[in-house]
Amino acid sequence: METMSARAENKSEVDERELLRFLFKRAAQLAQPQRPTAMLMLAHYERVHEFPSVRALAQAAHSSQGAAQRNRRAILASWRHILTTCELEVLGHHRAVL
């Protein structure tokens, strides 16, 4: 699995820009060496709507493909956790309003 893409169920460009803005802010808070890799992943996704390959990440970071793959895996797990937490907070707020 060389490339990975993400498709939102909601095709709204505004939602996508907001999500990318949110992830860029979170990526800026990551520790080294994940921060530059996360920023590169998001910038690439912003341009072509697909995450870069592990090989491209390794070349950009001047690292091994193994290190790039570990960083990418950790970054995606971090984003998944953040987005899941945010979704639960929104759902909890929605239930409280009802």
N, C-alpha and C positions, 0 to 999 in steps of 0.2 A: 504494500500500500504506500506508494510513493507520494501521492498528493492527497490533500484532504480539503473538502469544501464544506461550507455550511449554508444551508438554505433556511430562511425563516418562513414559517407558515404564513405569516402576515407579510405581504409583499411591499408594504409601505416603505418608501425611501426615507421618510422622516424617522420612522422607528429604527431603521437600519443605521442611519447616521447617529441617532441618540445612543444606540447600543455600542457602536464603534467609539464614540466619544467617551462613554462610560468605561469601556475596556482600555482605551488609551490612558485614561486617568489612573486606572488600577495598574496597568503595565508600568507606568512611571514610578510606582511605589514598590515594585518588585526589587529584590536584591540582585546583585551581579551573580552569575552571568546571564540570568534569565531576562533581565530588563531589556537589553538591546535586542535579544532574540524576539521577545514579545512585541516590541515596537516594530521590528522588521516584519513580523508575521501580520500585524494589523495594517501596516502601510501597504504591504503586498495585497492583502485582502481588499483593502479600500480601492485599489487600482483594478484588480482583475477578478474579484469575488471568488477567490480561491486562496487557500494558504499555500505558502511556498513548500517545495519538497524539502526533505531532510538534507539532501545533497546541497540545495541552494542555501539553506540555513548554515550548513557546515562551511561552505565556501565564504559566505558573508562574514561569519564569525571567526574564520581562520582556525577552525577546530575540526576534530574528527567527526565522522557521521554518527558515531556512537554517542558522543557528547551532545551533538545537536539533537539527536533523537530523544535523549534523556531530558534535555531542556524543554523541547517541544511537548513531551508527554507531561512534564511537571506544570508547564504553563497552561495547557489545555485542562488539566485536572483542577488547577487553581481557578480558572475562569468558570468551569463547570460548577465548582463549589460556590463561588461568588454569586453566580446567576441563580442557582438553586436556593441559596439563602435569601436573595432578593425576592424571588418568587414566593417563598414561604412568608416573608414579611408583608408582601402585597396582599396575599391571600388572608393572612391574619388580620390585617387592617380592614380588608373588605368585609370579613365576618364580623368584626367589631362594630362596623358602621351599620350593618344589618341588625 
